């Protein structure tokens, strides 16, 4: 799989956003006025993660399908995904269970064997069972479900691309519509039946199909399948799409809108149908513009320097560990200080969580993740014949 160094940096930005929103939630900073809205909407980092996954994973399948070539090996793909996700995840889960067993009164305990098995198999996103220090891993259920469908989706998009760019982008736009509709249905369902399946639908692949479709659209464009919409539209794209600064500025403007009441309440309050759809749509556009900026940044001295910097790769390497460990570190801080939830100093807690998360994530990447990934990527990859 090709490595895009600017997307390594974007992955680190997404991890930082997810960390930021959880610190804001635990400390109560998300409930303040204007700044609280900005902090609460940092959960848009999950949308960026999903779009990056769709772009990177679908791209080789789309390229092979659109060029009538041999497809990547499903076995190699599955092995690499498993090695990328599971060892570090299981290590973190073990630490979560230890902390839960040591402080059951504050954490809710380890729970039943069934709950542990659900988490070990990454199925917790399909239930309402979670650990307080592992709540962010609902997104891994969604990611892994998407992984299962990547070969099929990639091949189908590649075949559609052979029939014309307009057709494949129309399908992706339809997928965005399905995802937005699913969010609206989930909000309505949760409003009428708070303990029903609305929350599961909202966090599922179907509920976030728009985010994955944004990454798929960038993947289609990156293999040369670009529609011709006329001189005016092409000129507009060269002006906007050729300027990473413009795209990042647009993402910041969208983020600012999302931090307002238009995107619904902060925290765990159920939004209205309109609020849920608006929030999902804004997050989709934020992820799309940032991914476009990272993928098609021109070869300027600044972009070359950022892409070539060892720090960019290092931040990308530790981003998964930061995602896995930061909520557990938050809980340990609150256990040691005795603070109740929604208290504590935001700035102090943020500095502590960032520092400790980076340290633990670096150790995980150096001692566990990278050695396993290096080993599996040295295995020969044999393309499978086209079906």
Buried (B, 14 or more C-beta within 10 A) or exposed (E): EEEBBBBBBBBBBBBBBBBBBBBBBBBBBBBBEEEBBBBBBBBBBBBBBBBBBBBBBBBBBBBBBBBEEEBBBEEBBBBBBBBBBBBBBBBBBEBBBEBBEEBEEBBEBBBEEEBBEBBBEBBBBBBEBBBBBBEBBBBBBBBBBBBEEBBEBBBBBBBBBEEEBEBBBEBBEEBBEBBBBBBBBBBBBBBEEEEEBBBBBBBBBBBBBBBBBBBBBBBBBBBEBEBEEEEEEBEEEEEEBEBBEBBBEBBEEBBBBBBEEEBBEBEEEBBBBEBBBBBBBBBBBBBBBBBBBBBBBEEEEEBBEBBEBEEBBBBBBBBBBBBBBBBBBBBBBBBEEEBEEEEBEBEEBBEBBBEBBBBBBBBBBEEBBEEBBEEBEEEEEEEBEEE
